[in-house]
C-alpha cells in the first residue's frame, strides 16, 4: 500500500479503482489497513462492505493485562492487540454483532468493539449484586501470594453470587436504535434487559424450573431457555402474556442449551449438547449434540422439532456466546456443523495447562472432530475463550 496522511496528497488513484481493490480483500484486518491509508482510501472501503468473516475466537486472557489475542478461522491467523484501559480489570460476559460485553467487579457493564475500539457504557448496575460471593474471601486468602484479581475465578469456585450478570447478548447491532441488551443473571430464573439509551434495567421473571441459560428477542417476544431446554415465550409489552415451550431430556447437559436466531429467514434454533450412557452398557458414556427448530402450531402451541441437518448453517458456541452464520457467505466454514470453543465440548477446566482446542461437531454424521490446536499455553488464571464476529459498524 502507498502510505499517506490526512494532510499529505492522496495517491492519485480513481475512486472506482480503489473500490475495486477494496472489494478484492478477503481478510477484515487487511480491509482495516486499507481504510487506514488515507481519507480517500477509507471512503472507498465502507464499513458495511467489509469482507464476510467467520467469528474470531477471543483466546484465553488475563483480565489484569491489556493484551487480547484473537484467532481467525477464516485466515488461520492469530492477531494480538494492546487494548489499553478499556479492557483492563474487566471480563467478557458476552459477544454479539461484533461487540464484546465487558463487566467490572462492581457489575458495571459496557460494550466494546475490538476492531474499531469504540466503547459504550450501559445503565448502572442498580439491583445487580456485586461480583464476589460468600466464598470469595476464603479463596482470595488461599491465593494471596498469586498475582491475580477477583475476575480470574471460574464459577466452579462458587465465588459468583446468585443474580450476578453472567451472560449478556444483544438483539441487534448497537447501530440499531431498537437494539436491546439481554442479561442472564447467574443461577436465577430471571433475566434483565434495557434498550440502548435507557437509564435503568428491567427485570423479568420466567418461573422456569431451572436457571436461565439463553434468551433472544424475536418479533416483540423474549424466547428464554433454561439449562435443560425448557422454555418460555414472554411478550415485551404485556407481562401477563406467556407461552411455554416444553422440552424433556433425561441426559446431563454438558455445554448448556442455547437458542440461536437466523436473521435472514426468521427461524429460531436450539442447540443441545449433552452426555448420556449406552442402553446396553451403562458404564459407557457418549457425547452428542442435537439441533431443534422451533415450530408454532395453532392448536398445540410452541414445540421443538428435532432436525438432522441445518443445510448451509454453522453454529458457534462458547460459554457466553451462541450465534449462527451461513457457511456459503464465509470462507473456510463448514456447513451443517457446530463449533465449540473449549475442550470436552463445554467443560471449563480450572488451571488448564495445555491451552484450548476448537472442537467441531458434524450434525449430519453425528461426529466430533478437534481442529489442530492454535492457542498457546496461557496463564493459570486466564478467562475462557469466546467467539466474536469482527465488525466495523459503529453506533449511530
DRENDO-1510 file (C-alpha; in Angstrom, 1 decimal, always signed):
<recs>
REC; n; res; u; v; w
REC; 1; UNK; +0.0; +0.0; +0.0 .
REC; 2; UNK; +1.0; +3.6; -0.6 .
REC; 3; UNK; +1.2; +5.4; +2.7 .
REC; 4; UNK; -0.2; +8.9; +3.1 .
REC; 5; UNK; -1.6; +11.1; +5.8 .
REC; 6; UNK; -4.7; +13.3; +6.2 .
REC; 7; UNK; -2.6; +16.4; +5.3 .
REC; 8; UNK; -0.4; +14.8; +2.5 .
REC; 9; UNK; -1.8; +14.4; -1.0 .
REC; 10; UNK; -3.8; +11.2; -1.6 .
REC; 11; UNK; -2.5; +8.6; -4.0 .
REC; 12; UNK; -3.7; +9.6; -7.5 .
REC; 13; UNK; -6.0; +6.6; -7.9 .
REC; 14; UNK; -9.6; +7.0; -9.2 .
REC; 15; UNK; -12.3; +6.1; -6.6 .
REC; 16; UNK; -13.7; +3.3; -8.8 .
REC; 17; UNK; -10.3; +1.6; -8.9 .
REC; 18; UNK; -9.9; +1.9; -5.1 .
REC; 19; UNK; -13.4; +0.4; -4.6 .
REC; 20; UNK; -12.4; -2.5; -6.9 .
REC; 21; UNK; -9.2; -3.2; -4.9 .
REC; 22; UNK; -11.1; -3.0; -1.6 .
REC; 23; UNK; -13.7; -5.4; -2.9 .
REC; 24; UNK; -10.9; -8.0; -3.6 .
REC; 25; UNK; -9.7; -8.0; +0.0 .
REC; 26; UNK; -10.8; -11.2; +1.9 .
REC; 27; UNK; -9.4; -10.5; +5.3 .
REC; 28; UNK; -11.0; -7.9; +7.5 .
REC; 29; UNK; -7.6; -7.0; +9.0 .
REC; 30; UNK; -6.3; -6.2; +5.5 .
REC; 31; UNK; -9.5; -4.2; +4.9 .
REC; 32; UNK; -8.9; -2.2; +8.1 .
REC; 33; UNK; -5.3; -1.5; +7.0 .
REC; 34; UNK; -6.6; -0.4; +3.6 .
REC; 35; UNK; -9.0; +2.1; +5.3 .
REC; 36; UNK; -6.2; +3.4; +7.4 .
REC; 37; UNK; -4.1; +4.7; +4.5 .
REC; 38; UNK; -5.9; +8.0; +4.0 .
REC; 39; UNK; -9.3; +9.6; +3.6 .
REC; 40; UNK; -9.9; +8.7; +0.0 .
REC; 41; UNK; -9.0; +5.1; +0.6 .
REC; 42; UNK; -11.2; +5.0; +3.7 .
REC; 43; UNK; -14.1; +6.4; +1.6 .
REC; 44; UNK; -13.6; +3.6; -0.9 .
REC; 45; UNK; -13.9; +0.9; +1.7 .
REC; 46; UNK; -17.1; +1.4; +3.6 .
REC; 47; UNK; -17.6; -0.4; +6.9 .
REC; 48; UNK; -20.7; -2.2; +5.7 .
REC; 49; UNK; -18.8; -3.6; +2.7 .
REC; 50; UNK; -16.1; -5.3; +4.8 .
REC; 51; UNK; -15.4; -8.9; +3.8 .
REC; 52; UNK; -17.5; -11.7; +5.3 .
REC; 53; UNK; -15.7; -13.5; +8.1 .
REC; 54; UNK; -16.2; -16.4; +10.4 .
REC; 55; UNK; -16.3; -15.4; +14.1 .
REC; 56; UNK; -12.9; -14.7; +15.6 .
REC; 57; UNK; -12.1; -16.6; +18.8 .
REC; 58; UNK; -11.0; -14.4; +21.7 .
REC; 59; UNK; -8.3; -16.5; +23.2 .
REC; 60; UNK; -7.9; -17.1; +27.0 .
REC; 61; UNK; -6.7; -13.9; +28.6 .
REC; 62; UNK; -5.6; -12.3; +31.9 .
REC; 63; UNK; -8.1; -9.6; +32.8 .
REC; 64; UNK; -5.4; -7.7; +34.6 .
REC; 65; UNK; -3.3; -7.3; +31.4 .
REC; 66; UNK; -4.2; -5.1; +28.4 .
REC; 67; UNK; -3.3; -7.6; +25.7 .
REC; 68; UNK; -6.1; -9.6; +23.9 .
REC; 69; UNK; -5.5; -12.1; +21.2 .
REC; 70; UNK; -8.0; -13.3; +18.5 .
REC; 71; UNK; -7.7; -16.4; +16.3 .
REC; 72; UNK; -9.4; -16.1; +12.9 .
REC; 73; UNK; -10.8; -19.3; +11.4 .
REC; 74; UNK; -11.1; -17.6; +8.0 .
REC; 75; UNK; -7.4; -16.9; +7.7 .
REC; 76; UNK; -5.9; -19.3; +10.3 .
REC; 77; UNK; -4.0; -16.4; +11.8 .
REC; 78; UNK; -3.8; -15.0; +15.3 .
REC; 79; UNK; -4.0; -11.3; +15.9 .
REC; 80; UNK; -2.8; -9.7; +19.2 .
REC; 81; UNK; -3.7; -6.1; +20.2 .
REC; 82; UNK; -2.8; -3.8; +23.1 .
REC; 83; UNK; -6.3; -2.7; +24.1 .
REC; 84; UNK; -5.3; -0.4; +26.9 .
REC; 85; UNK; -7.5; +0.7; +29.7 .
REC; 86; UNK; -10.8; -0.2; +28.0 .
REC; 87; UNK; -10.3; -3.9; +28.9 .
REC; 88; UNK; -8.0; -3.9; +32.0 .
REC; 89; UNK; -9.9; -5.1; +35.1 .
REC; 90; UNK; -12.9; -6.2; +33.1 .
REC; 91; UNK; -14.0; -9.6; +31.8 .
REC; 92; UNK; -16.0; -10.6; +28.8 .
REC; 93; UNK; -19.5; -11.8; +29.6 .
REC; 94; UNK; -20.9; -11.9; +26.1 .
REC; 95; UNK; -20.5; -11.2; +22.5 .
REC; 96; UNK; -23.0; -10.1; +19.8 .
REC; 97; UNK; -22.8; -8.4; +16.4 .
REC; 98; UNK; -19.1; -7.7; +16.7 .
REC; 99; UNK; -19.2; -6.2; +20.2 .
REC; 100; UNK; -17.9; -7.7; +23.3 .
REC; 101; UNK; -19.7; -7.1; +26.6 .
REC; 102; UNK; -17.4; -6.2; +29.4 .
REC; 103; UNK; -18.2; -6.3; +33.1 .
REC; 104; UNK; -16.3; -4.8; +36.0 .
REC; 105; UNK; -16.1; -6.0; +39.6 .
REC; 106; UNK; -18.9; -3.7; +40.6 .
REC; 107; UNK; -21.1; -5.2; +37.9 .
REC; 108; UNK; -20.9; -2.1; +35.7 .
REC; 109; UNK; -21.5; -3.2; +32.1 .
REC; 110; UNK; -20.1; -1.7; +28.9 .
REC; 111; UNK; -19.9; -2.5; +25.2 .
REC; 112; UNK; -16.5; -2.6; +23.4 .
REC; 113; UNK; -15.8; -3.2; +19.7 .
REC; 114; UNK; -12.3; -4.8; +19.4 .
REC; 115; UNK; -11.9; -3.8; +15.8 .
REC; 116; UNK; -12.9; -0.1; +16.0 .
REC; 117; UNK; -12.1; +0.3; +19.7 .
REC; 118; UNK; -15.4; +2.1; +20.3 .
REC; 119; UNK; -16.9; +1.8; +23.8 .
REC; 120; UNK; -20.3; +2.5; +25.3 .
REC; 121; UNK; -21.5; +2.4; +28.9 .
REC; 122; UNK; -24.8; +0.7; +29.7 .
REC; 123; UNK; -27.1; +1.7; +32.6 .
REC; 124; UNK; -25.6; +1.5; +36.1 .
REC; 125; UNK; -25.9; -2.0; +37.8 .
REC; 126; UNK; -28.7; -0.9; +40.2 .
REC; 127; UNK; -30.3; -4.0; +41.6 .
REC; 128; UNK; -27.5; -6.3; +40.5 .
REC; 129; UNK; -25.4; -7.9; +43.2 .
REC; 130; UNK; -21.7; -7.5; +43.4 .
REC; 131; UNK; -19.4; -9.9; +41.7 .
REC; 132; UNK; -17.9; -11.7; +44.7 .
REC; 133; UNK; -19.9; -14.3; +46.6 .
REC; 134; UNK; -19.6; -15.5; +50.2 .
REC; 135; UNK; -16.7; -18.0; +49.4 .
REC; 136; UNK; -14.5; -15.3; +47.7 .
REC; 137; UNK; -12.7; -14.1; +50.9 .
REC; 138; UNK; -11.6; -17.7; +51.7 .
REC; 139; UNK; -10.4; -18.3; +48.1 .
REC; 140; UNK; -8.6; -14.9; +48.0 .
REC; 141; UNK; -6.8; -15.7; +51.2 .
REC; 142; UNK; -5.6; -19.0; +49.7 .
REC; 143; UNK; -4.3; -17.2; +46.6 .
REC; 144; UNK; -3.0; -14.1; +48.3 .
REC; 145; UNK; +0.6; -14.9; +47.1 .
REC; 146; UNK; -0.6; -15.3; +43.5 .
REC; 147; UNK; -0.7; -12.2; +41.3 .
REC; 148; UNK; -4.4; -12.4; +40.3 .
REC; 149; UNK; -7.5; -10.4; +40.7 .
REC; 150; UNK; -11.1; -11.3; +41.6 .
REC; 151; UNK; -12.1; -11.5; +38.0 .
REC; 152; UNK; -10.0; -14.6; +37.4 .
REC; 153; UNK; -12.1; -17.0; +39.4 .
REC; 154; UNK; -14.1; -19.6; +37.4 .
REC; 155; UNK; -17.6; -20.2; +38.5 .
REC; 156; UNK; -16.6; -23.6; +39.8 .
REC; 157; UNK; -15.1; -21.9; +42.9 .
REC; 158; UNK; -18.5; -20.6; +43.9 .
REC; 159; UNK; -17.3; -17.0; +44.1 .
REC; 160; UNK; -20.1; -15.6; +41.9 .
REC; 161; UNK; -23.3; -14.5; +43.7 .
REC; 162; UNK; -26.7; -15.6; +42.5 .
REC; 163; UNK; -28.2; -13.0; +40.3 .
REC; 164; UNK; -24.8; -11.7; +39.1 .
REC; 165; UNK; -24.8; -10.8; +35.3 .
REC; 166; UNK; -23.0; -13.8; +33.9 .
REC; 167; UNK; -24.0; -13.8; +30.2 .
REC; 168; UNK; -25.0; -10.8; +28.0 .
REC; 169; UNK; -26.2; -10.6; +24.4 .
REC; 170; UNK; -27.7; -8.0; +22.0 .
REC; 171; UNK; -30.8; -8.3; +20.0 .
REC; 172; UNK; -29.2; -6.4; +17.1 .
REC; 173; UNK; -26.3; -4.2; +16.3 .
REC; 174; UNK; -25.9; -1.2; +18.7 .
REC; 175; UNK; -26.3; +0.9; +15.5 .
REC; 176; UNK; -29.9; -0.1; +15.5 .
REC; 177; UNK; -32.0; +2.3; +17.7 .
REC; 178; UNK; -34.2; -0.6; +18.7 .
REC; 179; UNK; -31.2; -2.7; +20.0 .
REC; 180; UNK; -32.0; -4.4; +23.3 .
REC; 181; UNK; -29.3; -5.7; +25.7 .
REC; 182; UNK; -30.2; -9.0; +27.3 .
REC; 183; UNK; -28.6; -10.0; +30.6 .
REC; 184; UNK; -28.8; -13.5; +32.1 .
REC; 185; UNK; -28.5; -13.5; +35.8 .
REC; 186; UNK; -26.4; -16.2; +37.3 .
REC; 187; UNK; -28.2; -19.2; +38.9 .
REC; 188; UNK; -31.5; -17.4; +38.6 .
REC; 189; UNK; -34.8; -17.9; +36.8 .
REC; 190; UNK; -34.9; -14.1; +35.9 .
REC; 191; UNK; -33.2; -12.0; +33.3 .
REC; 192; UNK; -32.7; -8.3; +32.8 .
REC; 193; UNK; -32.9; -6.1; +29.7 .
REC; 194; UNK; -32.6; -2.5; +28.6 .
REC; 195; UNK; -32.7; -0.6; +25.3 .
REC; 196; UNK; -29.7; +1.4; +24.1 .
REC; 197; UNK; -30.1; +4.8; +25.8 .
REC; 198; UNK; -32.2; +3.5; +28.7 .
REC; 199; UNK; -31.2; +4.7; +32.2 .
REC; 200; UNK; -32.3; +1.6; +34.1 .
REC; 201; UNK; -32.6; -2.2; +33.7 .
REC; 202; UNK; -35.9; -4.1; +33.6 .
REC; 203; UNK; -36.1; -7.4; +35.4 .
REC; 204; UNK; -38.3; -10.2; +34.1 .
REC; 205; UNK; -39.3; -13.4; +35.9 .
REC; 206; UNK; -39.6; -16.6; +33.9 .
REC; 207; UNK; -40.6; -19.1; +36.5 .
REC; 208; UNK; -38.6; -21.7; +34.6 .
REC; 209; UNK; -37.8; -24.9; +36.6 .
REC; 210; UNK; -34.0; -24.3; +36.3 .
REC; 211; UNK; -31.8; -21.2; +35.9 .
REC; 212; UNK; -32.0; -19.3; +32.7 .
REC; 213; UNK; -29.3; -20.3; +30.2 .
REC; 214; UNK; -30.1; -18.4; +27.0 .
REC; 215; UNK; -32.5; -15.7; +25.7 .
REC; 216; UNK; -33.2; -14.0; +22.4 .
REC; 217; UNK; -35.6; -11.2; +21.3 .
REC; 218; UNK; -37.6; -12.1; +18.2 .
REC; 219; UNK; -40.7; -10.3; +16.8 .
REC; 220; UNK; -41.5; -8.5; +20.0 .
REC; 221; UNK; -41.2; -11.6; +22.2 .
REC; 222; UNK; -38.5; -12.9; +24.5 .
REC; 223; UNK; -37.7; -16.6; +23.9 .
REC; 224; UNK; -36.0; -18.0; +27.0 .
REC; 225; UNK; -34.4; -21.4; +27.7 .
REC; 226; UNK; -33.2; -22.8; +31.0 .
REC; 227; UNK; -30.1; -25.0; +31.2 .
REC; 228; UNK; -32.1; -28.2; +30.5 .
REC; 229; UNK; -34.0; -26.8; +27.5 .
REC; 230; UNK; -37.4; -26.0; +29.0 .
REC; 231; UNK; -38.5; -22.7; +27.5 .
REC; 232; UNK; -41.0; -19.8; +27.8 .
REC; 233; UNK; -42.1; -17.1; +25.4 .
REC; 234; UNK; -42.8; -13.7; +27.0 .
REC; 235; UNK; -44.3; -10.6; +25.4 .
REC; 236; UNK; -42.1; -7.5; +25.6 .
REC; 237; UNK; -45.0; -5.1; +26.3 .
REC; 238; UNK; -47.5; -7.4; +28.1 .
REC; 239; UNK; -46.0; -9.1; +31.2 .
REC; 240; UNK; -49.1; -11.3; +31.5 .
REC; 241; UNK; -48.7; -12.9; +28.0 .
REC; 242; UNK; -46.9; -16.1; +28.4 .
REC; 243; UNK; -46.5; -19.4; +26.4 .
REC; 244; UNK; -44.5; -22.4; +27.4 .
REC; 245; UNK; -42.1; -24.4; +25.2 .
REC; 246; UNK; -42.0; -27.9; +26.6 .
REC; 247; UNK; -38.8; -30.0; +26.3 .
REC; 248; UNK; -37.9; -33.2; +28.0 .
REC; 249; UNK; -34.3; -34.6; +28.1 .
REC; 250; UNK; -33.1; -37.0; +30.8 .
REC; 251; UNK; -29.4; -36.5; +29.8 .
REC; 252; UNK; -26.9; -34.3; +31.5 .
REC; 253; UNK; -26.3; -31.1; +29.5 .
REC; 254; UNK; -22.6; -30.5; +29.0 .
REC; 255; UNK; -22.5; -27.2; +27.4 .
REC; 256; UNK; -25.9; -25.9; +28.4 .
REC; 257; UNK; -28.8; -25.4; +26.0 .
REC; 258; UNK; -28.6; -22.4; +23.7 .
REC; 259; UNK; -31.2; -20.7; +21.4 .
REC; 260; UNK; -29.9; -19.0; +18.3 .
REC; 261; UNK; -31.6; -16.8; +15.7 .
REC; 262; UNK; -31.1; -16.8; +12.0 .
REC; 263; UNK; -31.8; -13.3; +10.9 .
REC; 264; UNK; -32.4; -13.7; +7.2 .
REC; 265; UNK; -35.0; -16.5; +7.4 .
REC; 266; UNK; -36.7; -15.7; +10.8 .
REC; 267; UNK; -36.0; -19.1; +12.2 .
REC; 268; UNK; -35.1; -20.0; +15.8 .
REC; 269; UNK; -32.9; -23.0; +16.6 .
REC; 270; UNK; -31.9; -24.7; +19.9 .
REC; 271; UNK; -28.6; -26.4; +20.2 .
REC; 272; UNK; -28.5; -29.0; +23.0 .
REC; 273; UNK; -25.1; -30.6; +23.9 .
REC; 274; UNK; -25.3; -33.4; +26.4 .
REC; 275; UNK; -23.8; -36.6; +27.8 .
REC; 276; UNK; -25.6; -39.9; +28.0 .
REC; 277; UNK; -25.0; -43.6; +28.7 .
REC; 278; UNK; -25.4; -46.5; +26.3 .
REC; 279; UNK; -28.5; -48.7; +26.9 .
REC; 280; UNK; -26.5; -51.9; +26.7 .
REC; 281; UNK; -23.6; -50.6; +28.8 .
REC; 282; UNK; -24.4; -48.1; +31.5 .
REC; 283; UNK; -20.7; -47.6; +32.2 .
REC; 284; UNK; -20.1; -46.3; +28.7 .
REC; 285; UNK; -20.7; -42.6; +28.2 .
REC; 286; UNK; -21.2; -40.7; +24.9 .
REC; 287; UNK; -21.3; -37.1; +23.9 .
REC; 288; UNK; -23.9; -35.8; +21.4 .
REC; 289; UNK; -25.3; -32.6; +20.0 .
REC; 290; UNK; -28.9; -32.3; +18.9 .
REC; 291; UNK; -30.3; -29.3; +17.0 .
REC; 292; UNK; -34.0; -28.4; +17.0 .
REC; 293; UNK; -36.1; -25.9; +15.1 .
REC; 294; UNK; -38.9; -24.0; +16.8 .
REC; 295; UNK; -42.4; -24.5; +15.4 .
REC; 296; UNK; -45.7; -23.0; +16.4 .
REC; 297; UNK; -48.8; -24.9; +15.8 .
REC; 298; UNK; -52.1; -23.1; +16.4 .
REC; 299; UNK; -53.7; -25.9; +18.4 .
REC; 300; UNK; -50.7; -27.3; +20.2 .
REC; 301; UNK; -48.6; -24.1; +20.6 .
REC; 302; UNK; -44.8; -24.0; +20.6 .
REC; 303; UNK; -42.8; -27.2; +20.1 .
REC; 304; UNK; -39.2; -28.1; +19.3 .
REC; 305; UNK; -38.8; -30.3; +16.2 .
REC; 306; UNK; -35.5; -32.2; +16.0 .
REC; 307; UNK; -33.7; -31.9; +12.7 .
REC; 308; UNK; -30.9; -34.0; +11.2 .
REC; 309; UNK; -29.4; -31.2; +9.1 .
REC; 310; UNK; -29.3; -27.4; +9.1 .
REC; 311; UNK; -28.2; -27.1; +5.5 .
REC; 312; UNK; -25.6; -24.3; +4.9 .
REC; 313; UNK; -25.8; -23.1; +8.5 .
REC; 314; UNK; -22.9; -23.3; +11.0 .
REC; 315; UNK; -23.3; -22.6; +14.7 .
REC; 316; UNK; -20.7; -21.1; +17.1 .
REC; 317; UNK; -20.9; -21.8; +20.8 .
REC; 318; UNK; -18.9; -20.8; +23.8 .
REC; 319; UNK; -19.6; -20.3; +27.5 .
REC; 320; UNK; -21.3; -17.0; +26.9 .
REC; 321; UNK; -22.0; -16.9; +23.2 .
REC; 322; UNK; -24.3; -18.5; +20.7 .
REC; 323; UNK; -24.6; -17.5; +17.0 .
REC; 324; UNK; -25.2; -18.9; +13.6 .
REC; 325; UNK; -23.9; -17.9; +10.2 .
REC; 326; UNK; -24.4; -19.0; +6.6 .
REC; 327; UNK; -21.3; -21.1; +5.6 .
REC; 328; UNK; -21.8; -20.1; +2.0 .
REC; 329; UNK; -21.1; -16.4; +3.0 .
REC; 330; UNK; -17.9; -17.1; +4.9 .
REC; 331; UNK; -14.6; -18.7; +3.6 .
REC; 332; UNK; -13.3; -21.9; +5.3 .
REC; 333; UNK; -16.6; -22.5; +7.0 .
REC; 334; UNK; -18.1; -26.0; +7.4 .
REC; 335; UNK; -21.8; -26.1; +6.7 .
REC; 336; UNK; -24.0; -28.3; +8.9 .
REC; 337; UNK; -21.5; -28.0; +11.8 .
REC; 338; UNK; -21.3; -26.7; +15.4 .
REC; 339; UNK; -18.1; -25.1; +16.5 .
REC; 340; UNK; -17.2; -25.3; +20.2 .
REC; 341; UNK; -14.6; -23.0; +21.7 .
REC; 342; UNK; -13.5; -25.2; +24.6 .
REC; 343; UNK; -12.2; -28.7; +25.3 .
REC; 344; UNK; -14.6; -31.5; +26.2 .
REC; 345; UNK; -17.4; -29.6; +24.5 .
REC; 346; UNK; -18.2; -27.4; +27.4 .
REC; 347; UNK; -16.1; -28.2; +30.4 .
REC; 348; UNK; -14.4; -25.1; +31.7 .
REC; 349; UNK; -11.3; -26.6; +33.4 .
REC; 350; UNK; -9.6; -24.8; +36.3 .
REC; 351; UNK; -5.9; -24.3; +35.9 .
REC; 352; UNK; -5.8; -25.6; +32.4 .
REC; 353; UNK; -2.1; -26.2; +31.5 .
REC; 354; UNK; -2.2; -27.0; +27.8 .
REC; 355; UNK; -4.3; -24.4; +26.1 .
REC; 356; UNK; -7.7; -24.8; +24.5 .
REC; 357; UNK; -9.0; -26.6; +21.4 .
REC; 358; UNK; -11.6; -25.8; +18.9 .
REC; 359; UNK; -14.0; -28.7; +18.6 .
REC; 360; UNK; -16.3; -29.2; +15.6 .
REC; 361; UNK; -19.4; -31.4; +15.6 .
REC; 362; UNK; -20.8; -32.7; +12.3 .
REC; 363; UNK; -24.5; -32.6; +12.7 .
REC; 364; UNK; -25.3; -34.8; +9.7 .
REC; 365; UNK; -22.8; -37.6; +10.7 .
REC; 366; UNK; -23.0; -37.2; +14.4 .
REC; 367; UNK; -19.2; -37.0; +14.8 .
REC; 368; UNK; -16.8; -34.8; +16.8 .
REC; 369; UNK; -13.5; -33.6; +15.4 .
REC; 370; UNK; -10.8; -31.4; +17.1 .
REC; 371; UNK; -9.2; -28.8; +14.9 .
REC; 372; UNK; -5.4; -28.5; +15.1 .
REC; 373; UNK; -4.6; -26.6; +18.3 .
REC; 374; UNK; -4.0; -22.9; +17.6 .
REC; 375; UNK; -3.8; -21.5; +21.1 .
REC; 376; UNK; -0.7; -21.2; +23.2 .
REC; 377; UNK; -0.4; -22.2; +26.8 .
REC; 378; UNK; -1.9; -19.3; +28.9 .
REC; 379; UNK; -1.8; -18.1; +32.5 .
REC; 380; UNK; -3.3; -20.5; +35.0 .
REC; 381; UNK; -5.9; -17.8; +36.0 .
REC; 382; UNK; -6.9; -16.7; +32.5 .
REC; 383; UNK; -10.5; -16.5; +31.4 .
REC; 384; UNK; -12.0; -18.9; +29.0 .
REC; 385; UNK; -12.3; -18.1; +25.2 .
REC; 386; UNK; -15.4; -16.8; +23.4 .
REC; 387; UNK; -16.4; -16.1; +19.8 .
REC; 388; UNK; -16.8; -12.6; +18.4 .
REC; 389; UNK; -17.8; -11.6; +14.9 .
REC; 390; UNK; -15.5; -8.8; +13.7 .
REC; 391; UNK; -17.4; -5.7; +12.6 .
REC; 392; UNK; -16.5; -2.2; +11.5 .
REC; 393; UNK; -20.0; -0.8; +12.1 .
REC; 394; UNK; -20.3; +1.9; +14.7 .
REC; 395; UNK; -23.2; +3.1; +16.8 .
REC; 396; UNK; -25.4; +5.9; +15.5 .
</recs>
